[in-house]
Amino acid sequence: MNVHFVIHEAFEAPGAYEQWIRERGHRASYSRVYAGDALPASLAQIDMLVVMGGPQSPSTTLAECPHFDAAAECALIAGAADAGKVVIGVCLGAQLIGEALGAPCGHSPEKEIGKFPITMTAAGQAHPWFADFPATFDSGHWHGDMPGLTPDARVLAFSEGCPRQIVEYRPLVFGFQCHLELTPEVVELLIAASAHEFEALRSHRFVQQPAALRAHDYGAMNRTLFGFLDRLASAASPADQP
């Protein structure tokens, strides 16, 4: 399976997604737009498109952030979805999926930074690709917005601070507002990029400070993500599987 990442900032790295690719023998390619990489001109060699997070929002303009072209990314996402590709959006990426399919993003009721529980909805618990997800489990978070919902979208998981943590837009198209891909290395990058924010956010009930973020074990949620990705990849391209 060929997995293509759109990465908006160096500190919003794929993390555990890359571990899954290495362990399963898949192939990865990248559009590191912060470094000047172009978005793919063709989807022909892409089986799975993963759009990562970032401090931008879908409404961020090119004047505000010259390396982030929201309209071009939305066109890429819509094209991939219409072509029957697997599309996964993480945080900003989830919001861009909603925008690409006609649902503007919104502000989350709470800002969340840290590791907090998410709960699967009835639709999530019944979904075969989320079969080994516990009814409630701890996930990583780093956001203030949330994805919009199209008429056909199904919310598969929520948290106390955000009602849209995992969204199924189409059978192969998923938005993850939560960060199941976080690793200690990625957390260090995020802490460094957000160092100026923590003191001002100290009073927020769903914002943890750097010491707490560093103390967490992220391995269990990574393995939960791997189970989903295995089933999704098998459903999308059974001929590629062992």
C-alpha positions as CSV (number, residue, x, y, z in Angstrom):
1,M,0.0,0.0,0.0
2,N,1.2,3.5,-0.9
3,V,0.6,6.0,1.8
4,H,1.0,9.7,1.1
5,F,1.3,12.3,3.9
6,V,0.5,16.0,3.7
7,I,2.4,17.5,6.5
8,H,1.9,21.2,7.4
9,E,4.6,21.7,10.0
10,A,7.6,19.7,11.2
11,F,6.2,19.4,14.7
12,E,2.9,17.9,13.4
13,A,4.6,14.7,12.4
14,P,3.0,11.4,11.5
15,G,4.4,9.6,14.5
16,A,2.9,6.2,14.9
17,Y,1.5,6.2,11.4
18,E,5.1,5.8,10.2
19,Q,5.7,2.9,12.6
20,W,2.7,1.1,11.2
21,I,4.0,1.6,7.7
22,R,7.4,0.3,8.5
23,E,6.1,-2.7,10.4
24,R,3.6,-3.7,7.7
25,G,5.9,-3.2,4.8
26,H,3.9,-0.4,3.2
27,R,5.4,2.6,1.3
28,A,5.4,6.2,2.3
29,S,5.7,9.5,0.3
30,Y,5.4,13.0,1.6
31,S,4.3,16.5,0.8
32,R,6.0,18.5,3.4
33,V,4.3,21.8,2.5
34,Y,6.2,23.7,5.2
35,A,9.4,22.9,3.3
36,G,8.0,23.9,-0.1
37,D,6.9,20.4,-1.3
38,A,4.1,20.4,-3.8
39,L,0.9,18.5,-3.3
40,P,0.7,15.4,-5.5
41,A,-0.3,16.2,-9.1
42,S,-1.9,12.7,-9.5
43,L,-3.6,10.2,-7.2
44,A,-2.7,7.3,-9.4
45,Q,0.1,6.0,-7.2
46,I,-1.7,6.8,-3.9
47,D,-3.8,4.3,-2.0
48,M,-4.1,6.1,1.3
49,L,-4.0,9.9,1.8
50,V,-3.2,11.1,5.3
51,V,-3.5,14.8,6.0
52,M,-1.9,15.8,9.2
53,G,-2.6,18.6,11.7
54,G,-1.2,22.1,12.1
55,P,-1.8,25.4,13.8
56,Q,-3.7,26.7,10.8
57,S,-7.5,26.4,10.2
58,P,-9.3,25.7,7.0
59,S,-10.0,29.5,6.8
60,T,-6.3,30.4,7.0
61,T,-5.4,32.3,3.8
62,L,-2.3,32.2,1.7
63,A,-1.5,35.7,2.8
64,E,-1.5,34.5,6.4
65,C,0.5,31.3,5.8
66,P,2.1,31.2,2.3
67,H,2.8,27.4,2.5
68,F,-0.7,26.4,3.3
69,D,-3.2,26.3,0.5
70,A,-6.5,25.2,2.0
71,A,-8.4,25.3,-1.3
72,A,-5.8,23.1,-3.0
73,E,-5.8,20.6,-0.2
74,C,-9.6,20.5,-0.1
75,A,-9.5,19.8,-3.9
76,L,-7.0,17.0,-3.3
77,I,-9.1,15.5,-0.5
78,A,-12.3,15.7,-2.5
79,G,-10.6,14.1,-5.5
80,A,-9.2,11.3,-3.4
81,A,-12.5,10.6,-1.7
82,D,-14.4,10.6,-5.1
83,A,-11.8,8.2,-6.5
84,G,-12.4,5.7,-3.7
85,K,-9.1,6.2,-2.0
86,V,-8.6,5.8,1.7
87,V,-8.5,9.3,3.2
88,I,-7.6,10.0,6.9
89,G,-7.5,13.5,8.4
90,V,-5.8,14.2,11.7
91,C,-6.9,17.4,13.6
92,L,-6.6,20.1,11.0
93,G,-6.7,17.3,8.4
94,A,-10.1,16.2,9.8
95,Q,-11.4,19.7,9.5
96,L,-10.2,19.9,5.9
97,I,-12.0,16.7,5.1
98,G,-15.2,18.2,6.4
99,E,-14.6,21.4,4.4
100,A,-13.7,19.5,1.2
101,L,-17.0,17.6,1.5
102,G,-19.1,20.7,2.2
103,A,-19.1,21.0,6.0
104,P,-17.4,24.0,7.6
105,C,-15.4,23.4,10.7
106,G,-16.2,25.0,14.0
107,H,-14.8,25.7,17.4
108,S,-14.6,22.9,19.9
109,P,-16.5,23.6,23.2
110,E,-13.2,23.1,25.0
111,K,-9.5,23.4,24.1
112,E,-7.8,20.1,24.7
113,I,-4.1,19.4,25.0
114,G,-3.0,16.2,26.7
115,K,-4.2,12.7,27.1
116,F,-7.9,12.4,28.0
117,P,-10.6,9.8,27.5
118,I,-12.7,9.5,24.4
119,T,-15.9,7.4,24.2
120,M,-17.2,5.4,21.3
121,T,-20.7,6.1,20.2
122,A,-23.1,3.3,19.4
123,A,-22.2,3.6,15.7
124,G,-18.5,3.5,16.6
125,Q,-18.9,0.4,18.8
126,A,-20.9,-1.4,16.0
127,H,-18.4,-0.4,13.3
128,P,-16.3,-3.5,12.2
129,W,-13.1,-1.5,11.7
130,F,-13.2,-0.3,15.3
131,A,-13.8,-3.7,16.7
132,D,-11.0,-3.7,19.3
133,F,-11.5,-0.1,20.4
134,P,-12.5,-0.1,24.1
135,A,-15.8,1.7,24.8
136,T,-13.8,4.4,26.5
137,F,-10.0,4.8,26.3
138,D,-7.4,7.5,26.6
139,S,-6.3,9.4,23.5
140,G,-4.0,12.3,22.7
141,H,-5.4,15.7,22.0
142,W,-4.0,19.0,20.8
143,H,-6.7,21.3,19.4
144,G,-9.2,24.1,19.7
145,D,-11.4,23.4,16.7
146,M,-13.4,20.5,15.4
147,P,-14.5,19.1,12.0
148,G,-17.9,19.9,10.5
149,L,-20.5,17.3,9.8
150,T,-21.9,16.5,6.4
151,P,-25.4,15.0,6.2
152,D,-24.0,11.5,5.7
153,A,-21.3,11.8,8.4
154,R,-21.4,9.6,11.5
155,V,-19.7,10.6,14.8
156,L,-18.0,7.5,16.0
157,A,-16.3,8.9,19.1
158,F,-16.6,12.0,21.4
159,S,-14.9,13.3,24.5
160,E,-16.1,15.4,27.4
161,G,-14.4,18.4,25.8
162,C,-15.3,17.8,22.2
163,P,-18.4,16.1,20.6
164,R,-16.6,15.1,17.4
165,Q,-13.4,13.1,18.0
166,I,-13.7,10.4,15.3
167,V,-16.0,11.0,12.2
168,E,-16.8,8.7,9.3
169,Y,-17.6,10.8,6.3
170,R,-17.7,7.9,3.8
171,P,-16.8,4.2,4.0
172,L,-13.0,4.9,3.4
173,V,-12.9,8.5,4.7
174,F,-12.3,9.3,8.3
175,G,-11.5,12.4,10.4
176,F,-9.7,12.0,13.7
177,Q,-9.8,15.2,15.8
178,C,-7.9,13.2,18.4
179,H,-4.3,12.2,18.1
180,L,-3.9,8.5,18.3
181,E,-0.5,8.8,16.5
182,L,1.3,10.8,19.2
183,T,4.6,9.4,20.4
184,P,7.1,10.8,23.0
185,E,9.1,12.2,20.1
186,V,6.2,14.0,18.5
187,V,5.0,15.3,21.9
188,E,8.5,16.9,22.4
189,L,8.2,18.6,19.1
190,L,4.7,19.9,20.0
191,I,5.8,21.1,23.4
192,A,8.7,23.0,21.9
193,A,6.4,24.6,19.3
194,S,3.7,25.5,21.9
195,A,6.0,26.6,24.8
196,H,4.7,30.1,24.8
197,E,1.0,28.9,25.3
198,F,1.1,26.7,28.4
199,E,1.1,29.4,31.1
200,A,-1.8,31.2,29.5
201,L,-3.8,28.0,29.2
202,R,-3.1,26.8,32.8
203,S,-6.7,27.4,33.9
204,H,-8.2,25.3,31.1
205,R,-9.5,22.0,32.5
206,F,-8.5,20.0,29.5
207,V,-5.0,21.4,29.1
208,Q,-2.1,19.5,30.6
209,Q,1.3,21.0,31.3
210,P,4.6,19.7,29.7
211,A,5.6,17.5,32.7
212,A,2.3,15.6,32.5
213,L,2.5,15.3,28.7
214,R,6.0,13.8,29.0
215,A,4.9,11.3,31.7
216,H,2.2,9.6,29.6
217,D,2.5,6.2,27.9
218,Y,1.2,6.6,24.3
219,G,1.9,3.0,23.2
220,A,-1.6,1.6,24.0
221,M,-3.4,4.1,21.8
222,N,-0.9,3.6,19.0
223,R,-1.6,-0.1,19.0
224,T,-5.4,0.7,19.0
225,L,-4.8,2.9,15.9
226,F,-2.8,0.0,14.2
227,G,-5.8,-2.3,14.5
228,F,-8.0,0.2,12.8
229,L,-5.4,0.8,10.0
230,D,-4.9,-2.9,9.5
231,R,-8.7,-3.5,8.9
232,L,-9.0,-0.4,6.8
233,A,-6.1,-1.3,4.6
234,S,-7.4,-4.9,4.2
235,A,-10.9,-3.6,3.2
236,A,-9.4,-1.1,0.8
237,S,-6.9,-3.3,-1.0
238,P,-7.3,-7.0,-0.1
239,A,-5.0,-8.0,-2.9
240,D,-2.1,-6.1,-1.3
241,Q,-2.4,-8.0,2.0
242,P,-0.4,-11.1,3.0
